Amino acid sequence: MKNKFILVALSIAIATISMRAVNNMIVTTLPLFGKYILHFSNGEIGLLTSVSFITTFLATSFINPRLSFKTRKISFILSTFLIILILILIFYSNYITIWIFSILAGFSYGLITPNIITSASLIEERKLAERLLAIYSVSLSLSLVLGPLLETFLLKYFNYREIFLLFVPIALPLFIMSFKTKFPEGKNEKFSFKEINKKPLFASVINVMIYNIPFSIITVYAAIYAIDVYHVSGTLAYSIYVPFFTISFITRFLMVIRPFKDLRKPITLSAILTALGVILLAYPSNFYFIIFSMALLGIPHGAIYPISTIIISRGTKINERNAVNSYFVAFGNIIVIVVPPIFGFLIPYLGYRLLIASLVFPVIVFFLILRKKYFKELFMKV
């Protein structure tokens, strides 16, 4: 059992690091590529991000849950290969074709992400399953440290267009490991929204919403905010993601060493730190306060997402796990579809600072909803 766990953990870690490093590069670099290479407006940048996540939403909510066991595995493998092609095609893209490649990337990750989460939760023993989910989350954070570090270094010598081509080797391990990724057997598998246990799904979605709205803006606009307001170089602006994801990684690594039993305290602390970090990001006295606020926001980023996956693992059966994970990813993507375009269109009228500060309100609202409706549930305490 120990050797099997190590092999599964290793395969999950390699696939996750490859998947998330490239995915994060695409999500954070496309806005910069659009603005400074293709000369998009802030509104167009928001729409470019939005159309990508629309196709992710469609893939995770309507397609992946309904695929048979064999078809899901084939689509997963093909999607990992398509990501490699997309990176090459973006290098050759223009004002028109970039929209097509953004849509394809979003669709591909919609078929990739929920299946990796499900694969990480298939061990029957609860403690091992939660530890494997923590390893998956740590791998996510590690990729978000290594990816921005690598890109920050590469941006000294290459432009935003060339970065996509340089990340092709990083995408290869995901394709290789896709053949080894585990999928739940198709026997009695539930995929209908009516059939699944909705309490852990809604609790996990509301929990991740505490952070997802600010994160959707940070991902798209944080580097542009640093360039436009503080007039720093593109390389220095992109480097603000390094402390953010480094602290996130440390947080998730600590969760592997000492997993949470009672989830209510870390959720409460994460909500407080998110609100505080957003205010500091909105009104920093200088550029270094942006770096500090990003580092502070790394703590809830590290905690909230894995807590949501633990909620799903505790509250669902294996035969509904794929569907619940798919809907969980899909609901999260709705925010990224809606918020960045609205934010982009409002920037010329309200400015970055006021808009960023306003992100405190959804943090408070979603936390209060979660506290009132789900803090007494067993999956929060055991």
N, C-alpha and C positions, 0 to 999 in steps of 0.2 A: 504494500500500500504506500509506503514511504517513497520508494523509487518511482512508482506511478505518479504520485503527487508532484515530485520534483520535475519529472518530464513534462507533465501538464503545465506546471507553473512556468517552466522555461519556455515552452512553446507559446503560452499566453503572453509572456513578457516580450518575447522577440516580435511577435505579430503586433502587439499593442504599441510598442515603441516605434516600429516602422509606420504603422497606420497613423498614429496621432502626430508624429513629427511632421509628416508630409501634409496631413490634413490641416494642422495649425499653420504651417507655412503658407498653404494656399489661402486660407481664410484671412490671415493677417497681411499677406503680401499683395493679394489682388487689389485691395483698396489703394495701396501705395502705387502699384503698377498702373491702376486705372487713373489715378490723379496725376502722377508725375511722368508717366510714359505716354498714356493715351489721352491725357488732359480732360478727364471726366470732371463734372461738377460734384459737390458733396451729395446732392440728391441722387445723381446717377450712381455714385459709389454705393450708397445705401441700397438702391435697387439691384445692383450687381450682386451684392451679398444676399439680398432677399430672394432672388430667383433661384439661387443655388440651394437655399434652404427650403424653398417650396418643393423642389424635386426630392430633397431629402425627406421631407414630411410625407409626400405621396408614397415614396418607396417604403418608409418604415410603417406607415399606418394602413395602407391599402394593399401593398404587394407582398412584402416580406412575411407578415403573419399568415397569409393564405397559401403560401408556397408549400408544396410537399417536401418531405425530408430530402429526397434526392435532388429535386429542382432547386431547393434553397442552397444546397451545397454547391451545385454547378454555378448558380448565379453569383454566389460569394466568390468563387475562384475567378470567374470572368470579370467581376467588378474590380478585384485587386489588380488584374492585368490591365484593365481599362484605365486605371489611375496612372500607370506608367505611360501609356499613350497620351493621356491628357496633359501631363507635364511637358512632353515633347511638343504637343500641338499648341499649348499656350505660348511657348517660346516663339512660335511663328504667327501668333494671333494678331488681329488688328481690332479696330473699334467695333466691328460687327461680330467677328467670329469669337471674341472673348466671351460674349454672352452665351454662345452655344457650349463652349468648353466649361464655363461656370455651372451651367445646368447639368451637364454630364457628370461633372465632379460631384455635385450635390446628390445626384441620383445614385451614383456608385457608393458613396459613403452611407447612404440610406440603407443599402443592402449589406454593408460591411459591419458597421458599428454595433447594431443590436445583436448580431450573431456572435461577436467576440464577447460581449457581456454575458450572453447566455452560456457560451462555452466555459466561461470562468465560474459558473455557478452550478455545474452539473454534478459535482460530487455530493453524495447523499448526506454525509455527516455535516451537521450545521457549522461546527467550529472550523472544519477544514474548508468548507465552502466560503465562509466569511473571510477566512485568511487568504484564500485564493482571490476573492473579490478585492481584498486590500492590496494584494500583489498586483492585480490588474490596475487598480487605481494608482499605485506607486509607479507602475510602468508608464501610465499616462503622464504623470507629473515629470518623470525622468525624461521622457521624450520632449516635454515642453520646456525643459532646461537645455537639453542638448541641441534641439532644433534652433531656438533663437540664438544660442551661443555660436553655433555653426554659421547661421545666416548673418549675424552681426560681423563675424570675421570675414565672410565672403563678400559682404557689401563694401568692404574696403577696396576690393579689386574688381567687382562685377556690378552690373546694374540690376534693377528689379526684373527685367525680362530674362536675363541670363540665369537668375537664381532658380527658376523653375527647371531648367535643364540640369542644373547641378544637383538637384534633389532626386533625380531618377535613381541613382544607386541606393538611396535611402528607402525608396519604395519597393525595391526588389525583394527584401526579406519577407514582407507581407505576402507577396505573391507565392514565394517558395513555401512559407508556413501555412498558406491557405489549404494546401492538400492534407495537412495534419490536423486542422481545426476540427474539434468535436462538435457534433450537432445532436440534439435530443432525438431519439427514435420517434417515428411518426405515429406510434400506437396511441389511440385515444387522445391525440393532441388537440387542444382547444385553441381556436383562433378568433372566434366571434367575440366582440366587445361585450355582448350580453352574457356570455358564459364565464368570463374570467372574474376573479376576485378583485373588485374595484377599490376596496379600502386601501390596500397597500399601494395600488397604482396611483390613486388620487393623493395619498399622503406623500409618496415619493415625488410626484410632479409639483405639488405645492411647496415641498421642501426645497427642491432645486430652483423653483421660481424666486425664492428669497435672493438668490445670487444671479440667476440667469439673465435678468433684465440688465443690471449693471454690466455683467460680463459681455453681453452682446454688443454693448457700446464700447467697452474697453478693447475688445478684439478688433473692431473695425476702425475706431477713431482715435485711440490713445496716442499712437505714434504721430498721426496727422495733427492732433491737438498740440503735441509737444513742438512740432515743426512750425505750425501757424502762429502759436501764441508766444513761444519762447525762442523761435528762430534758430533752433539747434540743427545740426546736420542730420541727414537721413539715417546714418549709421548710429549716432548717439540716440536719436529718437527711438529707433527700433530696440536699442539695448535696454529700454525700460521694462521689456518683457522678461528679461533675465532674472532680476530679483523677484519679480512676481511669481514666475514658475519655479524658481529655486525654493522659495518659502513654501509653495504649494507641495513640492516634492518632499520636503522635510516633514511637513504635516502628515502626509499620507504614509511616509516611512514609519513615523511614530505610531500610526494606526495599525501597521502590520505587527510591530513589536508588542503593542498593547491595545488590542481591539476594544472598542466601546461595547459595553453591555447595555447600559441605559443611554439612549440616543438623545434624550431631551436636553441635557446640559450642553453638549457640544453644538446642538442646533441653536440654542439660545445665544451662546457665545459667538457663534458664526454670524448670526443676524446683527448683533451689536457691532462686531468688527467690520462687517460690510457697510453699515450705515456710517460709521466713523471714517472708514477708508474713502468712501464716496465724497464726503464733505471735504476731507483733506485734499483729494484729487481736484475738486472743483475750485478750491480757493487756496492753492499753494503760494507761499511767499516767494518761492523761486523754483527753478527746475529740479533741484535736489529734493524738494518736498514732493514732487511728482514721483520720484524714485521711491521715497519712503512710503507714500500712500499705496503705490503699486505693490511694494513688499508686504504691507499690512493686509491688503486685499488678497494676497496669496494664501493667507491662513484659512479664511472661509472657502476659497476656491479649492483648497486641498481637502477640506472636511466635508462639504455639503454633498458633492456628487457621490463619493463612495458611501455616505450615509444613506442616500436614496437607493443605491443598488443593494445595500444590506436590508433595507425595509422590504424591497421586492423579494429578496431571497428568503427572508423570514416569513413573509405573509402569503407566498404562493407555492403551488405544487409544480413539479418539474414539467408536467404536461401542459401547463399554461404559461410557463416561464418565457418562452419565445415571444408569445403574443404580448404579454405584459411589458417585456423589455422593449418591444417594437413600439408600442403605444407610448411608453415612457419617453423614448427618444423623439417620437413624433410630436408629442405635446410640447416638449422643450424647444423644438424647432419652430413652433408657431411664433414664439417670442422673437426669434432671430429673423423671421420673415417680416414681421410687422414693425418692430422697434427701430432698427437702423435706418430704413428709408424715412420714417417720420422725423427721426433725430437729424438726419442729413438735410432735409428740407427746412427744418426750423432753425438751423445754425445761423443763417444770415439775419434772422429776425431777433432771436433771443440770445445768441452767443453760446459758446461752449460752456462757460462756467455755470450759468443758470440752469441749463439743460442737464448737466452732470449732477448738480445739486438736487434736482427734482427726482433723481433716481432713488433717493432715500425713501420716498413715499411708498413705492411698491414693495420695498424690503420690509417695511413695518407692517403693511397690510397683509402680505403673504405669511409672515411670521405669526401674526395674531390669529389668522384663520387656522393655520396648522396647530397652534397651541390649543385653540378652543375645540377643534373637531377631532384631533387624532392623538393628543398627548397621553390619553388614557388607554390607548390600544396596546395589546400585548406585544406586538412587534416593535414598539418603541422602548419597551422596558426589559425584554428578555433576549 
